Amino acid sequence: MAQAYPNSAAVGFDFHSPSIDGARQRAAEAGVCDRVRFEGAKAKEDPGNDYDWVTFFDCLHDRGDPKGLAAHVLTR
């Protein structure tokens, strides 16, 4: 997404440290580290708010409370 939308900034959250490390490595390889960051956070504990756009990629159904997570994101 960072390559397709070069004027945007993105934050990715995951609770799985190896996934975060892998995402950071791929961002570095793609040359988008200046506008993309990845942070560790549990589903309902993400530190951000006031997002313009939120996506879930093959993960919402794996969360213990997908409805709760969706409601949490909606209120941010």
Secondary structure in CASP SS format (residue, H / E / C, confidence):
PFRMAT SS
TARGET T0000
AUTHOR 0000-0000-0000
METHOD secondary structure of the structure
MODEL  1
M C 1.00
A C 1.00
Q C 1.00
A C 1.00
Y C 1.00
P C 1.00
N C 1.00
S C 1.00
A C 1.00
A E 1.00
V E 1.00
G E 1.00
F E 1.00
D E 1.00
F C 1.00
H C 1.00
S H 1.00
P H 1.00
S H 1.00
I H 1.00
D H 1.00
G H 1.00
A H 1.00
R H 1.00
Q H 1.00
R H 1.00
A H 1.00
A H 1.00
E H 1.00
A H 1.00
G C 1.00
V C 1.00
C C 1.00
D C 1.00
R C 1.00
V E 1.00
R E 1.00
F E 1.00
E E 1.00
G E 1.00
A C 1.00
K C 1.00
A C 1.00
K C 1.00
E C 1.00
D C 1.00
P C 1.00
G C 1.00
N C 1.00
D C 1.00
Y C 1.00
D C 1.00
W C 1.00
V C 1.00
T C 1.00
F C 1.00
F C 1.00
D C 1.00
C C 1.00
L H 1.00
H H 1.00
D H 1.00
R C 1.00
G C 1.00
D C 1.00
P H 1.00
K H 1.00
G H 1.00
L H 1.00
A H 1.00
A H 1.00
H H 1.00
V H 1.00
L H 1.00
T C 1.00
R C 1.00
END
